[in-house]
Amino acid sequence: SDHSFEDCGYLEEILLRDGQNMDFPASYAFSGCTAMRRVILENTVYHLTGYETLFDRKLPEAVRRIYGSALSCFTIDEEFALTEYRNCGRFVAIPEGVKTIGEEVFKDQARLEAVSIPDSVEYIGPRAFDKTPWLEQQRAVNGTDPVTVKNIIIDAAACSGDVVISPFVKRISGWAFANCIDLTGIRFSSSRTVVEIHAFRNCIRLKRIVTADGREYCLEGLPSLDQELPSMVRQIFEDCCNCFKTDGTGLLLECTGNISRLTLPEGITEIGRGALKDSNLLTSITLPDSAAAVGECAFEQCKWLETVRGTSRLTRIGRMAFSGCVHLKRIEELPMLRSLGERAFENCTSLEEIILPEGIEEILPGTFYRCHELKRVVLPSTLKRIGKEAFAFCYNLTDITLPEGIEQIGERAFAWCRNHESEREMP
């Protein structure tokens, strides 16, 4: 009946003692028995040598029906490309004759532990085996080296630093190095190596490429993409910066890719409104020297963000820029900051210290509202006004001194703070 031997992946031989009087098996009786190599029918051995065996009219109908059932888990087109796998086997033997394994064919097959790939395969598509136990095993065996099958790099998730591409590699599959955020350099040993689009997507720290002729190309930031580059080098550098969506003037509109340790490239002058809002994997951000402003709600509700670096040239932090960043512990010095938006750090419940530079004249309402762990605040002598509830519910705030020239403190500016003297009425 249907599915009776389904996904018996290691089954190699079927013996039919009486093929004349048996009912033909149901269409999917042997579906997924992809290792099947022999059917013995009335003492005659029929060898199943590959996909084209299905079309051998010299074979008895029973033999062809059985082998067709075994391969029914695949969709193979007229170009001998495997485009779909429908079963959930632990072991899969791709039949001889298949030339192409298509994009994402086996992706997310959570039970797939072993794969046999025939010599006929010439191409393996992007992410063909992504998120399978088999690929995890290959990574474990290879360590920090790329997983290479049939001279094709299909996965390089463990790579970091500078990587040399072997001269035997004929192709780097799409997405192979994607999200290798610690990859810094690539050296090619052969000019014949083909690099597919998206192969280096989101490799945000990749700065150097050495081609097979020994020429070196450096990515110093978004402006580097305006220089003359070989097509392959340009493609790689554009893939590296693909996650940064800008308006062409340096304003970052969006960052895709869910990168945990994010370093923004030179050339970005402002993080736009809500550009990284709700980034649920972001744990640290490093801003470039070119960045002068963090816009409204730019990092709002980035709940796992802990550190912000590269802030030495920031002049403006917008309204609610870091609101709800509950794991944010520290921000580096802000020596050039002149404008701090309303509610910029509200509900940053892990923030422990903030040092505001000379030149700041006003802290707007709710700027540090409910920063429960805030213990130390350094205020500049230029400060004139503190807005309503600016430091309200900063329960642990004990180290703060108001400057001599302050003119106005808003209602409940220091409500529920330990330093009650800071709540003195101002004329």
C-alpha positions in Angstrom: 0.0 0.0 0.0 1.0 3.7 -0.2 4.0 4.7 2.0 4.5 1.2 3.4 8.3 1.4 2.9 8.5 5.2 2.9 11.9 6.7 3.6 13.7 3.3 4.2 16.7 5.2 3.0 19.2 2.4 3.2 17.1 -0.2 1.4 19.2 -1.4 -1.5 17.5 -4.6 -2.8 14.0 -5.9 -3.5 13.5 -9.7 -4.2 10.2 -10.6 -5.9 9.8 -14.4 -5.9 6.7 -14.4 -8.1 6.5 -11.3 -10.3 3.9 -12.7 -12.6 1.1 -13.0 -10.1 1.9 -10.0 -7.8 -0.1 -6.8 -7.8 2.0 -3.8 -8.8 3.0 -1.7 -5.8 1.1 1.5 -5.1 2.6 4.6 -6.5 4.3 5.7 -3.2 4.9 2.3 -1.6 8.8 2.8 -1.8 8.9 6.6 -1.8 12.2 7.8 -0.4 14.0 4.4 -0.8 16.6 6.3 -2.8 19.5 3.9 -2.2 17.7 1.1 -4.1 20.2 -0.4 -6.6 18.8 -3.9 -7.5 15.5 -5.6 -8.1 15.6 -9.4 -8.4 12.6 -10.7 -10.3 12.3 -14.5 -10.7 16.1 -15.0 -10.3 17.0 -12.2 -12.7 18.9 -9.3 -11.3 18.1 -5.9 -12.6 20.5 -3.1 -11.8 19.2 0.4 -11.1 22.1 2.5 -12.3 20.6 6.0 -12.2 17.7 8.2 -13.1 17.6 7.2 -16.7 16.9 3.6 -15.7 13.3 4.8 -15.3 13.0 5.2 -19.1 14.5 1.8 -20.0 11.7 0.0 -21.8 13.6 -3.3 -21.7 13.0 -3.5 -17.9 9.9 -5.4 -16.7 7.0 -3.1 -15.7 7.2 -4.2 -12.1 10.9 -3.2 -11.8 10.3 0.2 -13.4 7.2 0.8 -11.1 9.3 0.0 -8.0 12.2 2.3 -8.9 9.8 5.0 -10.0 8.1 4.7 -6.6 11.5 5.0 -4.9 12.4 8.2 -6.7 8.8 9.7 -6.4 10.1 11.9 -3.5 12.0 13.9 -6.1 11.0 16.3 -8.9 13.6 16.1 -11.7 13.2 18.2 -14.8 14.2 17.5 -18.4 17.5 19.2 -17.8 18.3 16.6 -15.0 17.9 19.3 -12.4 16.6 18.2 -9.0 14.2 21.0 -8.1 12.1 19.5 -5.2 12.3 16.9 -2.4 9.0 16.1 -0.7 9.9 13.4 1.9 11.5 13.6 5.4 14.2 10.9 5.2 17.3 10.5 7.4 19.3 9.3 4.4 19.0 10.4 0.8 20.9 9.1 -2.2 20.6 11.5 -5.1 20.4 9.3 -8.3 23.2 9.2 -10.8 22.4 11.3 -13.8 21.2 14.3 -11.8 23.3 17.3 -12.9 21.9 20.1 -10.7 20.7 20.3 -7.1 18.5 23.3 -7.1 18.2 26.2 -4.7 16.9 25.3 -1.2 15.9 21.8 -2.3 16.7 20.2 1.1 16.5 23.4 3.3 15.0 22.8 6.7 14.9 19.0 6.4 15.3 18.5 10.1 15.9 14.8 9.9 18.4 14.7 7.1 21.5 13.2 8.5 23.3 11.7 5.5 23.4 12.4 1.8 25.0 10.6 -1.1 25.8 12.9 -4.1 26.7 11.3 -7.4 29.6 12.2 -9.7 27.1 13.5 -12.3 26.3 16.6 -10.1 27.9 19.7 -11.6 26.0 22.4 -9.7 24.6 22.9 -6.2 22.3 25.8 -5.7 22.3 28.4 -2.9 21.3 27.1 0.5 20.5 23.6 -0.9 21.2 21.9 2.4 20.7 24.9 4.8 19.5 24.0 8.3 20.0 20.3 8.0 21.8 18.0 10.4 23.9 16.8 7.5 25.3 20.3 6.9 25.9 20.7 10.7 28.0 17.5 10.6 30.0 18.8 7.6 30.7 22.0 9.5 31.9 20.1 12.5 34.3 18.0 10.4 35.6 21.0 8.5 36.1 23.3 11.5 36.8 26.8 10.3 37.3 25.7 6.7 34.4 26.1 4.1 32.2 23.1 3.4 33.1 22.1 -0.2 31.2 19.6 -2.3 32.1 18.8 -5.9 34.6 21.7 -5.8 31.7 24.1 -4.9 31.8 26.0 -1.6 28.2 25.5 -0.3 28.7 26.8 3.2 31.3 28.9 5.1 29.4 29.9 8.2 32.4 29.2 10.5 34.9 31.3 8.6 36.5 34.4 10.1 39.6 36.5 9.6 41.4 36.2 6.3 40.4 33.2 4.1 42.2 31.7 1.1 40.0 30.2 -1.6 41.6 27.0 -2.9 42.6 26.9 -6.6 40.4 23.8 -6.9 37.2 25.7 -6.0 35.3 26.3 -9.2 32.3 28.0 -7.7 31.2 29.8 -4.5 27.5 29.2 -4.0 25.1 32.0 -3.2 24.8 32.8 0.5 27.8 30.5 1.3 29.6 33.2 3.3 26.4 35.1 4.2 26.5 36.7 7.7 30.1 35.8 8.4 30.5 39.1 10.3 34.0 38.3 11.5 35.3 37.7 7.9 37.9 40.4 7.1 39.7 39.3 3.9 39.5 37.0 0.9 42.3 35.8 -1.3 41.5 34.0 -4.5 44.0 31.5 -5.9 42.4 31.0 -9.3 40.8 33.4 -11.8 38.4 30.7 -12.8 36.5 30.6 -9.5 32.9 31.9 -10.0 31.3 33.9 -7.2 27.5 33.8 -7.2 25.4 36.8 -6.2 24.8 37.0 -2.4 27.7 34.7 -1.7 29.1 37.3 0.7 25.9 39.0 1.8 26.2 40.9 5.0 29.9 40.2 5.5 30.0 43.7 7.1 33.7 43.5 8.2 35.1 42.2 4.9 37.5 45.0 3.9 40.1 43.4 1.6 40.0 41.2 -1.5 43.1 39.9 -3.3 42.5 38.5 -6.7 44.4 35.7 -8.4 46.7 38.1 -10.2 47.8 39.6 -6.8 45.9 42.8 -7.0 44.4 44.1 -3.7 41.2 46.0 -3.3 40.0 47.6 -0.1 36.5 48.5 1.1 36.8 51.6 3.3 33.1 52.3 3.4 30.2 53.2 1.1 32.3 55.8 -0.9 34.6 52.9 -2.0 31.8 51.6 -4.2 32.2 54.7 -6.4 35.7 53.6 -7.5 36.6 51.5 -10.6 36.5 47.9 -9.5 36.5 44.5 -11.4 33.0 43.1 -11.7 33.6 40.2 -9.2 35.1 42.5 -6.6 32.3 45.0 -7.0 29.7 42.3 -6.6 31.3 41.1 -3.4 31.6 44.5 -1.9 28.0 45.4 -2.8 26.9 42.1 -1.1 28.8 43.1 2.0 27.0 46.4 2.2 23.6 45.0 0.9 22.1 45.2 4.4 22.5 49.0 4.6 19.7 50.8 2.8 20.5 54.5 2.4 19.0 57.4 0.5 22.2 58.1 -1.4 23.2 61.0 0.8 24.4 59.1 3.8 21.1 58.7 5.7 20.6 55.1 6.8 17.0 54.2 6.1 17.0 50.6 7.1 19.4 47.8 8.1 18.3 44.2 7.2 19.8 40.9 8.0 19.2 40.7 11.8 23.0 41.1 12.6 23.8 40.8 16.3 27.2 42.7 16.4 26.7 45.5 13.9 29.3 47.8 12.5 28.1 50.6 10.2 30.3 51.5 7.3 32.0 54.9 6.7 29.8 57.2 4.6 26.7 56.9 6.8 26.1 60.3 8.3 22.8 59.7 10.1 20.9 56.7 11.4 17.4 57.6 10.1 14.0 57.5 11.8 13.3 54.0 13.1 16.1 52.5 11.0 16.9 49.7 13.5 13.7 49.8 15.6 12.8 46.5 17.1 16.0 44.8 15.9 15.5 41.6 18.0 19.0 40.2 17.7 21.1 43.4 18.0 23.5 43.3 21.0 26.1 45.9 20.0 26.4 48.8 17.5 29.6 50.5 16.3 29.0 53.8 14.6 31.4 55.2 11.9 33.4 58.4 12.3 31.1 59.9 9.6 28.0 59.5 11.7 26.9 62.8 13.2 23.3 62.0 14.3 21.0 59.3 15.6 17.5 60.0 14.4 14.1 59.7 16.1 13.3 56.2 17.3 16.4 54.9 15.5 17.0 52.1 18.1 13.7 52.1 19.9 12.8 48.7 21.5 16.1 47.1 20.6 15.7 45.0 23.8 19.0 43.1 23.6 21.2 46.1 22.7 24.0 46.4 25.4 26.7 48.7 24.0 26.9 51.6 21.7 30.4 52.5 20.4 31.9 55.1 18.0 29.9 58.0 19.4 32.8 60.5 19.6 31.4 62.6 16.6 27.7 62.5 17.4 26.2 66.0 17.6 22.5 64.9 17.9 20.5 62.1 19.4 16.8 62.3 18.5 13.6 61.8 20.3 13.1 58.3 21.7 16.3 57.2 19.9 17.1 54.5 22.5 13.7 54.2 24.2 13.0 50.8 25.6 16.6 49.5 25.2 16.3 47.6 28.5 19.7 45.9 28.3 21.7 49.0 27.3 24.4 49.3 29.9 26.7 52.0 28.5 27.3 54.5 25.8 30.8 55.7 25.0 31.7 59.4 25.5 29.7 62.0 23.6 32.2 64.9 23.5 30.5 66.7 20.5 26.8 66.1 21.5 24.8 69.3 21.4 21.2 68.1 21.2 19.5 65.3 23.2 15.9 64.5 22.2 12.8 64.1 24.4 12.6 60.6 26.0 15.8 59.6 24.2 16.8 57.1 26.9 13.5 56.4 28.6 13.1 52.9 30.0 16.8 52.1 29.5 16.5 50.2 32.8 20.1 48.8 32.7 21.9 52.1 31.9 24.3 52.8 34.7 26.1 56.1 33.8 25.8 59.0 31.4 28.3 61.8 30.9 26.9 64.9 29.0 29.4 67.2 27.4 29.9 71.0 27.6 27.5 72.7 25.2 24.3 70.9 26.2 21.9 73.5 27.5 18.7 71.5 28.0 17.6 68.0 29.1 14.1 67.6 27.7 11.1 65.9 29.4 11.4 62.2 30.1 15.0 61.9 28.7 16.1 59.4 31.3 12.7 58.4 32.6 12.7 55.0 34.4 16.4 54.4 34.0 16.3 52.3 37.2 20.0 51.4 37.4 21.3 54.9 36.5 23.8 55.7 39.3 26.0 58.4 38.0 25.2 61.4 35.8 27.8 64.1 34.9 26.1 67.4 33.8 27.9 70.2 31.9 28.3 73.7 33.3 26.3 75.0 30.2 23.1 73.2 31.3 20.2 75.7 31.9 17.1 73.6 32.0 16.0 70.1 33.1 12.6 69.1 31.8 9.6 67.4 33.4 10.3 63.9 34.7 13.7 63.9 33.0 15.2 61.6 35.7 11.9 60.4 37.3 12.1 56.8 38.7 15.9 56.6 38.5 15.8 54.8 41.8 19.6 54.3 42.2 20.7 57.8 41.1 23.0 59.0 43.9 25.9 60.6 42.1 24.7 63.8 40.4 25.6 67.5 40.9 23.5 70.3 39.4 25.6 73.1 37.8 25.6 76.6 39.2 24.0 78.2 36.2 20.9 76.1 36.0 17.7 78.1 35.6 14.8 75.7 35.6 13.9 72.2 36.8 10.7 70.8 35.6 7.9 69.1 37.6 8.9 65.8 39.1 12.3 65.9 37.3 13.9 63.8 40.0 10.8 62.0 41.4 11.6 58.8 43.2 15.4 59.4 43.1 17.5 58.7 46.1 19.3 62.1 45.8 16.4 64.1 47.2 18.4 67.3 47.3 18.3 67.4 43.5 14.6 68.0 43.8 15.0 71.4 45.3 12.7 74.1 44.0 14.3 76.5 41.5 13.2 80.2 41.2 
